[in-house]
Amino acid sequence: MMNDSIGIDISKGRLDAFRLSDRAHRAFANTQAGFDDLRRWLGDSPISRIVYEATGPYHGAFECALASDLPLVKVNPLQARRFAQARGSRAKTDRVDARMLALMGDAFDLQPDPPVEETDHELKELQIERTALVRDRTRLLNRIKTQTLSLTKRHSKARIAQIERQLAAIQDEIETRLRADDGKARKRDILTSIPGIGPVTASTILIECPEIGMLGRKQIASLAGLAPMTRQSGQWRGKAFIQGGRKFLRDALYMPALVAMRFNTQMRAKYEALKGAGKPAKVALTAIMRKLIELANALIRDDRKWAQMRA
């Protein structure tokens, strides 16, 4: 009982829970009342971890309600599925998924995540809204290029103007919430001191990667999906590639990397060295993206702003 694992499969309407110690299964509503019922079902027995998958919008309320005093562990759905396949499980039901999550937590001795603050969820919601608005704007900008009627063009332009106003309001709200938190405000100032990283990118990094500054160099690169995956077997050597990680975090680093490549002396030298070694431009740019996130992580860890290195 001292190392008990709970697996919870989260869907829109309910939570399927499985307790490894006595193999008990129970379903609860994915509501505040359901969270209260879950607490009562867990009782006072020691729990090492409650393992669940990241499920987009469906796990947010669950985290907010339980993260303050329960050992939650959020895992990647793909990794959880591969663990189930490795155990020979082909069935995929809510009950089976919950059991596999409990087994995965026990097999890998997964440690609880740092508690997620309610403000982090609010910032994430704002970021999701911002991302959706950017996509809508891109879609309209592409559509307007093929429109021929003045009426449809007028409607598209009006909608684009509305989206621009909404984006400004969203970003202002994000900035206000970041400034209200001394720790996040300091991190934001450090990030924006790095050439190429502006306020929007800084806020995206802080929202998509709240762990920044607490990870090692390889960990932060892997989390962003910028660590090259080596492929080799015997004498065969395949090309390394990047995979997985947090896509929105990686996307946020693309434009700053282009700026850094042109205006940051050290980054430009790195880029040119890779190109000179025969690396494709895309590979060299990916390396700059990795350097940027590693630099940001190191500066926040050391609590210092960026400064140009002396020759």
Protein Blocks (a to p, Z undefined) as FASTA:
>chain_A
ZZcccdddddfkbccdddfklopacddddbfklmmmmmmmnmmadcfbdcdddehjmmmm
mmmmmmmmpccddddfklmmmmmmmnopabdcfklmmmmmmmmmmmnopacdddddfklm
mmmmmmmmmmmmmmmmmmmmmmmmmpcbfklmmmmmmmmmmmmmmmmmmmmmmmmmmmmp
mklmmmmmmmmmpghiafklmmmmmmmmmmgoiacfklmmmmnopaccdddehjbccddd
deejjfklmmmmmmmmmmmmmmmmklmmmmmmmmmnopafklmmmmmmmmmmmmmmmmmm
nopacddddZZ
